[in-house]
Amino acid sequence: MTADTTARGHQPEVVLVTGMSGAGKTTAARVLEDLDWYVVDNLPAQMIPALLELVGRAEGALPNVAIVTDIRGRGTPRTDLAAAVDEYLHQGIALRVLFLDAGDDMLVRRYESVRRPHPIQGEGTLLDGISAERAVLENLRHRADVVIDTSDLNVHELAREVRSAFAENGGDALRITVLSFGFKYGIPKDADHVADVRFLPNPHWIPHLRPFNGTDSEVADYVFQKPNASAFLDDYTRALATAVAGYVDEGRAFATVALGCTGGKHRSVAMSEELARRLRHATGVRVSVRHRDLGSE
């Protein structure tokens, strides 16, 4: 294996996001960013080689890179974009092209709704600009790896299409944080769901358990020896799974579920750990756990 081949083997995945102006490139870029891609927006075609060279030098620090560009390269011929793609493919770079398209009538309505001219219509009409852009991009559309027609898609449906094409294993971008807290220190301001677990007996009043916290098996065993602890989590997990399914459909990127007890050290911690485990199993989304007040006095 040559040094050049070895270097290419470590190249990150690169996707070029392009297509018709007004077809949804900004929405696609936001979805890729939520999927932990490094997104470079509005990059002129002639600057892409320099960026790819820097990406190669990062040695894996940027595992996935999305470059958003179109034919508006300032001061450059409009054929540069298609020619650049040809050059990268001939060099063996792992480059995929995502092309966003829409019907002319839909593009006209979108531009009229925001009262902006098409970027290359010049002194002509909106349709003149759209037709000129479509002609320039025709060959690039044919060689694209993924083409999404957004004519009949809202932003949430477009986000779902992009996630389906570029998320690992076809997964989604939603991330759930289960957060334990103590009511004595205040309810988390960024919580989407808040549950009060102070109905459970407090290990704080058990002398030999007081020095421990909810991550310790002694405390967790004490909390879950009461049947209502598991019964509560059974019902709460089912309710949250319904909400999570809706979040995924809406293209939401994150949500926070907060469980509180008095001090945020025992009951809420043990319950948060178990809730996170159940949510991972029930929904398949990424779930992390944070304990906000575990170190508080």
C-alpha positions as a Markdown table, in Angstrom:
| # | Residue | x | y | z |
|---|---|---|---|---|
| 1 | Met | 0.0 | 0.0 | 0.0 |
| 2 | Thr | 1.4 | 3.4 | -1.0 |
| 3 | Ala | 1.6 | 6.3 | 1.4 |
| 4 | Asp | -0.9 | 8.1 | -0.8 |
| 5 | Thr | -3.4 | 5.3 | -0.5 |
| 6 | Thr | -2.9 | 5.0 | 3.2 |
| 7 | Ala | -3.6 | 8.7 | 3.6 |
| 8 | Arg | -6.8 | 8.4 | 1.6 |
| 9 | Gly | -7.8 | 5.5 | 3.8 |
| 10 | His | -7.9 | 7.9 | 6.7 |
| 11 | Gln | -9.8 | 10.6 | 4.9 |
| 12 | Pro | -13.1 | 11.6 | 6.6 |
| 13 | Glu | -16.4 | 11.3 | 4.8 |
| 14 | Val | -17.1 | 14.5 | 2.9 |
| 15 | Val | -20.5 | 15.5 | 1.5 |
| 16 | Leu | -21.0 | 18.5 | -0.9 |
| 17 | Val | -24.4 | 20.0 | -0.2 |
| 18 | Thr | -25.6 | 21.9 | -3.3 |
| 19 | Gly | -28.6 | 22.3 | -5.5 |
| 20 | Met | -31.2 | 24.9 | -6.5 |
| 21 | Ser | -31.3 | 28.1 | -4.6 |
| 22 | Gly | -34.3 | 28.0 | -2.3 |
| 23 | Ala | -34.5 | 24.2 | -2.3 |
| 24 | Gly | -33.5 | 23.8 | 1.3 |
| 25 | Lys | -29.7 | 23.7 | 1.6 |
| 26 | Thr | -29.8 | 25.7 | 4.9 |
| 27 | Thr | -32.1 | 23.2 | 6.5 |
| 28 | Ala | -29.9 | 20.3 | 5.3 |
| 29 | Ala | -26.8 | 21.9 | 6.7 |
| 30 | Arg | -28.5 | 22.3 | 10.1 |
| 31 | Val | -29.5 | 18.7 | 10.2 |
| 32 | Leu | -25.9 | 17.6 | 9.3 |
| 33 | Glu | -24.6 | 19.8 | 12.0 |
| 34 | Asp | -26.9 | 18.2 | 14.5 |
| 35 | Leu | -25.5 | 14.8 | 13.3 |
| 36 | Asp | -22.1 | 16.0 | 14.5 |
| 37 | Trp | -20.8 | 16.8 | 11.0 |
| 38 | Tyr | -18.4 | 19.8 | 10.7 |
| 39 | Val | -20.3 | 22.1 | 8.4 |
| 40 | Val | -18.7 | 24.9 | 6.2 |
| 41 | Asp | -21.4 | 27.1 | 4.7 |
| 42 | Asn | -21.4 | 29.2 | 1.5 |
| 43 | Leu | -17.9 | 28.1 | 0.4 |
| 44 | Pro | -16.8 | 29.2 | -3.1 |
| 45 | Ala | -15.9 | 26.2 | -5.3 |
| 46 | Gln | -12.3 | 27.4 | -5.8 |
| 47 | Met | -11.7 | 27.2 | -2.0 |
| 48 | Ile | -12.8 | 23.6 | -1.6 |
| 49 | Pro | -9.5 | 22.0 | -2.5 |
| 50 | Ala | -7.7 | 24.0 | 0.2 |
| 51 | Leu | -10.3 | 23.0 | 2.8 |
| 52 | Leu | -10.0 | 19.3 | 1.9 |
| 53 | Glu | -6.3 | 19.6 | 2.2 |
| 54 | Leu | -6.7 | 21.0 | 5.8 |
| 55 | Val | -9.2 | 18.3 | 6.6 |
| 56 | Gly | -6.7 | 15.6 | 5.5 |
| 57 | Arg | -4.1 | 17.1 | 7.8 |
| 58 | Ala | -6.5 | 16.9 | 10.8 |
| 59 | Glu | -5.8 | 13.2 | 11.0 |
| 60 | Gly | -9.3 | 12.2 | 12.0 |
| 61 | Ala | -10.1 | 15.2 | 14.2 |
| 62 | Leu | -13.0 | 16.0 | 11.8 |
| 63 | Pro | -14.5 | 12.6 | 11.0 |
| 64 | Asn | -17.3 | 14.0 | 8.8 |
| 65 | Val | -17.3 | 17.3 | 6.8 |
| 66 | Ala | -20.2 | 18.9 | 5.0 |
| 67 | Ile | -19.5 | 21.7 | 2.5 |
| 68 | Val | -22.4 | 23.8 | 1.5 |
| 69 | Thr | -21.9 | 25.6 | -1.8 |
| 70 | Asp | -23.7 | 26.7 | -5.0 |
| 71 | Ile | -23.1 | 28.5 | -8.3 |
| 72 | Arg | -22.8 | 31.9 | -6.7 |
| 73 | Gly | -19.0 | 31.8 | -6.3 |
| 74 | Arg | -18.0 | 35.4 | -6.3 |
| 75 | Gly | -15.9 | 36.4 | -9.2 |
| 76 | Thr | -15.6 | 32.8 | -10.5 |
| 77 | Pro | -17.1 | 31.1 | -13.6 |
| 78 | Arg | -20.3 | 29.3 | -12.8 |
| 79 | Thr | -18.9 | 26.1 | -14.3 |
| 80 | Asp | -16.4 | 25.9 | -11.5 |
| 81 | Leu | -18.6 | 23.9 | -9.2 |
| 82 | Ala | -19.2 | 21.0 | -11.6 |
| 83 | Ala | -15.6 | 21.0 | -12.7 |
| 84 | Ala | -14.4 | 20.9 | -9.1 |
| 85 | Val | -16.5 | 17.9 | -8.3 |
| 86 | Asp | -15.0 | 16.1 | -11.3 |
| 87 | Glu | -11.5 | 16.9 | -10.1 |
| 88 | Tyr | -12.2 | 15.6 | -6.6 |
| 89 | Leu | -13.7 | 12.4 | -7.9 |
| 90 | His | -10.8 | 11.8 | -10.2 |
| 91 | Gln | -8.4 | 12.2 | -7.2 |
| 92 | Gly | -10.1 | 9.4 | -5.4 |
| 93 | Ile | -11.5 | 11.6 | -2.6 |
| 94 | Ala | -14.4 | 10.1 | -0.7 |
| 95 | Leu | -16.8 | 12.8 | -1.7 |
| 96 | Arg | -20.6 | 12.4 | -1.9 |
| 97 | Val | -22.9 | 15.0 | -3.4 |
| 98 | Leu | -26.3 | 15.9 | -1.9 |
| 99 | Phe | -28.4 | 17.8 | -4.4 |
| 100 | Leu | -31.5 | 19.7 | -3.2 |
| 101 | Asp | -34.1 | 20.3 | -5.9 |
| 102 | Ala | -37.6 | 21.7 | -6.2 |
| 103 | Gly | -40.1 | 22.5 | -9.0 |
| 104 | Asp | -39.9 | 25.9 | -10.7 |
| 105 | Asp | -43.4 | 26.9 | -9.4 |
| 106 | Met | -42.5 | 26.0 | -5.8 |
| 107 | Leu | -39.2 | 28.0 | -6.1 |
| 108 | Val | -41.0 | 31.0 | -7.4 |
| 109 | Arg | -43.5 | 30.9 | -4.5 |
| 110 | Arg | -40.7 | 30.6 | -2.0 |
| 111 | Tyr | -38.8 | 33.5 | -3.4 |
| 112 | Glu | -42.0 | 35.6 | -3.6 |
| 113 | Ser | -42.8 | 34.8 | 0.1 |
| 114 | Val | -39.5 | 36.2 | 1.3 |
| 115 | Arg | -39.5 | 39.0 | -1.3 |
| 116 | Arg | -36.0 | 38.4 | -2.5 |
| 117 | Pro | -34.6 | 38.1 | -6.0 |
| 118 | His | -33.0 | 35.0 | -7.3 |
| 119 | Pro | -29.2 | 35.3 | -6.9 |
| 120 | Ile | -28.5 | 35.1 | -10.6 |
| 121 | Gln | -31.6 | 36.5 | -12.3 |
| 122 | Gly | -29.9 | 39.9 | -13.0 |
| 123 | Glu | -32.3 | 42.1 | -14.9 |
| 124 | Gly | -34.6 | 39.2 | -15.8 |
| 125 | Thr | -37.4 | 37.6 | -13.9 |
| 126 | Leu | -37.4 | 35.0 | -11.2 |
| 127 | Leu | -38.0 | 32.3 | -13.7 |
| 128 | Asp | -35.1 | 33.5 | -15.8 |
| 129 | Gly | -32.8 | 33.1 | -12.8 |
| 130 | Ile | -34.2 | 29.7 | -11.9 |
| 131 | Ser | -33.9 | 28.4 | -15.5 |
| 132 | Ala | -30.3 | 29.7 | -15.8 |
| 133 | Glu | -29.3 | 28.0 | -12.6 |
| 134 | Arg | -31.0 | 24.7 | -13.5 |
| 135 | Ala | -29.2 | 24.6 | -16.8 |
| 136 | Val | -25.8 | 25.1 | -15.1 |
| 137 | Leu | -26.5 | 22.5 | -12.5 |
| 138 | Glu | -28.1 | 19.8 | -14.7 |
| 139 | Asn | -24.9 | 17.7 | -15.1 |
| 140 | Leu | -24.1 | 18.0 | -11.3 |
| 141 | Arg | -27.7 | 16.8 | -10.5 |
| 142 | His | -27.2 | 13.7 | -12.7 |
| 143 | Arg | -24.0 | 12.7 | -10.9 |
| 144 | Ala | -25.3 | 13.4 | -7.4 |
| 145 | Asp | -25.3 | 10.5 | -4.9 |
| 146 | Val | -28.4 | 11.7 | -3.1 |
| 147 | Val | -31.1 | 13.9 | -4.8 |
| 148 | Ile | -34.0 | 15.2 | -2.6 |
| 149 | Asp | -36.9 | 17.0 | -4.3 |
| 150 | Thr | -38.3 | 19.3 | -1.6 |
| 151 | Ser | -41.3 | 20.6 | -3.6 |
| 152 | Asp | -43.8 | 18.8 | -1.3 |
| 153 | Leu | -41.7 | 18.7 | 1.9 |
| 154 | Asn | -41.9 | 20.9 | 4.9 |
| 155 | Val | -38.7 | 21.6 | 6.9 |
| 156 | His | -39.4 | 18.6 | 9.3 |
| 157 | Glu | -39.9 | 16.2 | 6.4 |
| 158 | Leu | -36.8 | 17.4 | 4.7 |
| 159 | Ala | -34.8 | 17.0 | 7.9 |
| 160 | Arg | -36.1 | 13.4 | 8.1 |
| 161 | Glu | -34.9 | 12.7 | 4.6 |
| 162 | Val | -31.4 | 14.1 | 5.3 |
| 163 | Arg | -31.1 | 12.2 | 8.5 |
| 164 | Ser | -32.2 | 9.0 | 6.8 |
| 165 | Ala | -29.5 | 9.5 | 4.2 |
| 166 | Phe | -26.6 | 10.6 | 6.4 |
| 167 | Ala | -27.1 | 9.5 | 10.0 |
| 168 | Glu | -25.1 | 6.5 | 11.1 |
| 169 | Asn | -27.0 | 3.3 | 10.5 |
| 170 | Gly | -30.0 | 5.4 | 9.3 |
| 171 | Gly | -30.5 | 6.6 | 12.9 |
| 172 | Asp | -31.8 | 9.9 | 14.1 |
| 173 | Ala | -30.2 | 13.0 | 15.5 |
| 174 | Leu | -32.2 | 13.2 | 18.7 |
| 175 | Arg | -30.3 | 13.2 | 22.0 |
| 176 | Ile | -32.0 | 12.9 | 25.3 |
| 177 | Thr | -30.4 | 14.1 | 28.6 |
| 178 | Val | -31.8 | 12.7 | 31.8 |
| 179 | Leu | -30.9 | 15.2 | 34.5 |
| 180 | Ser | -31.2 | 14.6 | 38.3 |
| 181 | Phe | -31.5 | 17.7 | 40.5 |
| 182 | Gly | -32.5 | 18.9 | 43.9 |
| 183 | Phe | -35.6 | 21.0 | 44.4 |
| 184 | Lys | -33.8 | 23.0 | 47.1 |
| 185 | Tyr | -31.5 | 24.3 | 44.4 |
| 186 | Gly | -34.2 | 25.2 | 41.9 |
| 187 | Ile | -35.8 | 23.5 | 38.9 |
| 188 | Pro | -33.6 | 23.3 | 35.8 |
| 189 | Lys | -34.6 | 26.1 | 33.4 |
| 190 | Asp | -33.9 | 24.1 | 30.3 |
| 191 | Ala | -35.9 | 21.0 | 31.2 |
| 192 | Asp | -38.6 | 19.8 | 28.8 |
| 193 | His | -40.1 | 17.4 | 31.3 |
| 194 | Val | -39.9 | 17.6 | 35.1 |
| 195 | Ala | -40.8 | 14.7 | 37.4 |
| 196 | Asp | -40.9 | 14.9 | 41.2 |
| 197 | Val | -39.7 | 11.7 | 42.9 |
| 198 | Arg | -40.0 | 13.0 | 46.5 |
| 199 | Phe | -42.9 | 10.5 | 47.0 |
| 200 | Leu | -40.2 | 7.9 | 47.6 |
| 201 | Pro | -38.6 | 7.3 | 51.1 |
| 202 | Asn | -35.5 | 9.5 | 51.5 |
| 203 | Pro | -32.3 | 7.6 | 52.0 |
| 204 | His | -30.9 | 10.7 | 53.6 |
| 205 | Trp | -32.6 | 9.7 | 56.8 |
| 206 | Ile | -31.0 | 6.3 | 56.9 |
| 207 | Pro | -27.7 | 6.9 | 58.8 |
| 208 | His | -25.6 | 4.2 | 57.0 |
| 209 | Leu | -26.9 | 5.4 | 53.6 |
| 210 | Arg | -26.5 | 9.1 | 54.1 |
| 211 | Pro | -22.8 | 9.2 | 53.0 |
| 212 | Phe | -23.6 | 7.4 | 49.7 |
| 213 | Asn | -25.4 | 8.7 | 46.6 |
| 214 | Gly | -27.8 | 7.3 | 44.0 |
| 215 | Thr | -25.0 | 5.9 | 41.9 |
| 216 | Asp | -24.1 | 3.5 | 44.7 |
| 217 | Ser | -25.8 | 0.1 | 44.7 |
| 218 | Glu | -26.7 | 0.5 | 48.4 |
| 219 | Val | -28.8 | 3.5 | 47.7 |
| 220 | Ala | -30.3 | 2.2 | 44.5 |
| 221 | Asp | -31.3 | -1.0 | 46.2 |
| 222 | Tyr | -33.0 | 1.0 | 48.9 |
| 223 | Val | -34.9 | 3.2 | 46.4 |
| 224 | Phe | -36.1 | 0.3 | 44.3 |
| 225 | Gln | -37.2 | -2.0 | 47.2 |
| 226 | Lys | -40.4 | 0.0 | 47.1 |
| 227 | Pro | -42.6 | -1.3 | 44.2 |
| 228 | Asn | -43.9 | 2.2 | 43.4 |
| 229 | Ala | -40.4 | 3.2 | 42.2 |
| 230 | Ser | -40.4 | 0.7 | 39.4 |
| 231 | Ala | -44.2 | 1.2 | 38.8 |
| 232 | Phe | -43.6 | 5.0 | 38.3 |
| 233 | Leu | -40.7 | 4.4 | 35.9 |
| 234 | Asp | -42.8 | 1.9 | 33.9 |
| 235 | Asp | -45.5 | 4.5 | 33.3 |
| 236 | Tyr | -43.1 | 7.4 | 32.8 |
| 237 | Thr | -41.0 | 5.5 | 30.3 |
| 238 | Arg | -44.1 | 4.7 | 28.2 |
| 239 | Ala | -45.2 | 8.4 | 28.3 |
| 240 | Leu | -41.7 | 9.6 | 27.4 |
| 241 | Ala | -41.4 | 7.1 | 24.5 |
| 242 | Thr | -44.5 | 8.6 | 23.0 |
| 243 | Ala | -43.0 | 12.0 | 23.2 |
| 244 | Val | -39.6 | 10.8 | 21.9 |
| 245 | Ala | -41.3 | 9.4 | 18.8 |
| 246 | Gly | -42.9 | 12.8 | 18.2 |
| 247 | Tyr | -39.6 | 14.6 | 18.6 |
| 248 | Val | -38.0 | 12.3 | 16.1 |
| 249 | Asp | -40.8 | 12.9 | 13.6 |
| 250 | Glu | -40.4 | 16.7 | 14.1 |
| 251 | Gly | -36.6 | 16.5 | 13.6 |
| 252 | Arg | -35.8 | 17.8 | 17.1 |
| 253 | Ala | -32.2 | 17.6 | 18.1 |
| 254 | Phe | -32.3 | 17.3 | 21.9 |
| 255 | Ala | -34.6 | 17.2 | 24.9 |
| 256 | Thr | -34.0 | 17.2 | 28.7 |
| 257 | Val | -35.9 | 15.1 | 31.2 |
| 258 | Ala | -35.3 | 16.2 | 34.8 |
| 259 | Leu | -36.0 | 14.1 | 37.9 |
| 260 | Gly | -35.9 | 15.9 | 41.2 |
| 261 | Cys | -35.7 | 15.0 | 44.8 |
| 262 | Thr | -35.0 | 17.2 | 47.8 |
| 263 | Gly | -31.2 | 17.5 | 47.6 |
| 264 | Gly | -30.5 | 15.8 | 44.3 |
| 265 | Lys | -28.1 | 13.2 | 45.7 |
| 266 | His | -30.1 | 10.0 | 46.4 |
| 267 | Arg | -33.6 | 9.3 | 45.0 |
| 268 | Ser | -33.4 | 11.5 | 41.8 |
| 269 | Val | -29.9 | 10.1 | 41.0 |
| 270 | Ala | -30.9 | 6.5 | 41.3 |
| 271 | Met | -34.1 | 7.0 | 39.4 |
| 272 | Ser | -32.4 | 9.0 | 36.6 |
| 273 | Glu | -29.8 | 6.2 | 36.1 |
| 274 | Glu | -32.6 | 3.6 | 35.7 |
| 275 | Leu | -34.8 | 5.9 | 33.6 |
| 276 | Ala | -31.9 | 6.4 | 31.2 |
| 277 | Arg | -31.4 | 2.7 | 30.9 |
| 278 | Arg | -35.1 | 2.1 | 30.2 |
| 279 | Leu | -35.3 | 4.9 | 27.6 |
| 280 | Arg | -32.4 | 3.6 | 25.7 |
| 281 | His | -34.0 | 0.2 | 25.5 |
| 282 | Ala | -37.5 | 1.6 | 24.7 |
| 283 | Thr | -36.6 | 4.2 | 22.1 |
| 284 | Gly | -33.2 | 3.4 | 20.7 |
| 285 | Val | -32.1 | 7.0 | 20.8 |
| 286 | Arg | -29.0 | 8.4 | 22.4 |
| 287 | Val | -29.5 | 9.0 | 26.1 |
| 288 | Ser | -27.0 | 10.5 | 28.5 |
| 289 | Val | -27.3 | 11.1 | 32.3 |
| 290 | Arg | -26.2 | 14.1 | 34.2 |
| 291 | His | -26.4 | 14.7 | 38.0 |
| 292 | Arg | -26.6 | 18.5 | 38.5 |
| 293 | Asp | -26.5 | 18.7 | 42.3 |
| 294 | Leu | -24.5 | 15.5 | 43.2 |
| 295 | Gly | -21.6 | 17.6 | 44.5 |
| 296 | Ser | -23.6 | 20.3 | 46.2 |
| 297 | Glu | -23.4 | 20.8 | 50.0 |
